[in-house]
Amino acid sequence: MVSYVFVQHHLWFMYEVLILRLMDPAMRKLITTQDGSHSLFSETFGVSYHSKFGAIQETQHVFIDAALRFKAVIQRKIKILEVGFGTGLNAFMTLLEAHKRNLLVEYIAVEAFPITMEQVDTLNYTEKMGNEEEAAMFQQMHQCEWGIPVDLSDNFQFQKLKQQFEDIDHQNASDIINFDAFAPNAQPHLWEEPLLRAMYDALKPEGILTTYCAKGIVKRR
């Protein structure tokens, strides 16, 4: 009994240490990817928020071309759930695409451990894309209150939820899910069947789940 209690307290202590590391801005380092766009490197997990080959390039290929543009061919009004808001790059590029194609996008982003505004200000996305007004919208994404929908433009409603990914309970609600958690080798529990099932349940019929991960074990689940 004593051993069980000791192990229980030890595991809880380790969990608290991990949470503190996740929340510590010093554990995230600014990096420049090969297309010149910025990303962050998590020293806690030993992985970057985007592909080293290009943050903007990755978002364009995985989340815009493979999902948003595909869905935009058949409908103008699109509801998106993002699992892993991170730097906000996916949401920002979706906003730009909504303006370009005159889409009506409702975007909900889930993030348990948001980056700081100081880190947001170091990112160069608005220097590479968008105009001055859209750059202000990127800032507003990070500054707006949690859990409250905000109309950033006539084409784009945005809401962010500060919660664990495992707590997602949307049902038959999203046209697209942008699954952008850290890689399976860094956070394997986020790629297990329970969360994948929750995301499947959150999709509308004919919905699209898109992610950068191409590992066979994830596909089979």
C-alpha positions, 0 to 999 in steps of 0.5 A: 500500500505504501509503495502504491501511494509512493508511485502515485505521488511520484507520477503526479509530481512528474506530471506537474513538472511536465505541465510546468515545462510546457507552460515555460516560454523558455522551453520554446525556441524560435527557429527559421525553417527552410522556406524562410518562415519561422517556427518554434522548437519545443525543448520539452518534447524535442520537436518543432511546431512545423516541418523544418523544410518550411512552416508556410509550405507545410500549412499550404500543402497539408491544411489549405490545399489538401482540405480547405480548397478541396472542400471550397469547391463544393461549399462556401460555408465551412466549419473547421476544428483545429486540434493544436492552435500552436503559433496560429499559422494554420488559422492565419493562412485559412483566414487569408484563403477565406478572404481570397475565395470569399468563403464563410469560415467558422474556425474553432482552435483548441490549445492547452498550452498557448504561446506567449504574446512575446513569442507571437511578436517574434514570428514573421508570418505577417511579414511574408503574407497578408496586408496590414489589416490581416496582420492585425487579425493575426494578433487578435487571434492570439489576444482575444479571450478564450471561449468567445467567438470573434468575427475577425472579418465578414468571412472569418469567425474565430474562437479558441478553446483552452483545453486538453485535446482529449476533452474534445466533445464536438459531435457531427459539427465540423467540415474539416479537422486540422489535426496538428498535435506534436508527432506520435514519438513526442505525444503518442497518447494523442495519436491513439484510438480514443482521440482519433475516434473523438475527432471522427465523431466531431466530423460531419458526413463527408468531413475531412480530417487532415494532418501532416503525419503519414505514419502507417500505424496512425493510418491503420487506426 
